[in-house]
Amino acid sequence: MWSVTSYKELRREAMEVERWNLLHPTEKPRPSYVEQQFAGRKGPYIAASDYMHLIPEQIAKWMPERLVTLGTDGFGRSDTREALRRHFEVDAAHIAFAAISELHRRGAVDAPFVQRAIQSLGIDPEKINPVSA
């Protein structure tokens, strides 16, 4: 588990490294900070934010594998942060389920395991998309 204080700064640094690599094609490519931190680490990679999905997606291209992002994409729909996170599917249950879903996508867990997780975590797969609710 990682805590990110600034996706913007991670992206800025990665873009600086990308530029350096572009302008120095005969030199050994430098890795960005994100690439260094996740090198050799297996996913799934889930990024949860109280901000828009777009915020953590800023670093997706430098992740070693697919980055699944969860975000609120808006405020003002809930009276508490807990209710906001539940509404926008960014609470602990949805974070855990995102990891399980990604593991299933990779073939690491079977469908019955996913079904049990849906039940035990209280996930409603048929719920309307919270962004348009």
Secondary structure, DSSP 4 states (H G I P E B T S, - for coil): ----S-HHHHHHHHHHHHHHHHH-TTSPPPPPHHHHHHTT----EEEE-SS-THHHHTTGGGSSS-EEEE-----SS-SSHHHHHHHTT-SHHHHHHHHHHHHHHTTSS-HHHHHHHHHHHT--TTSPPTTT-
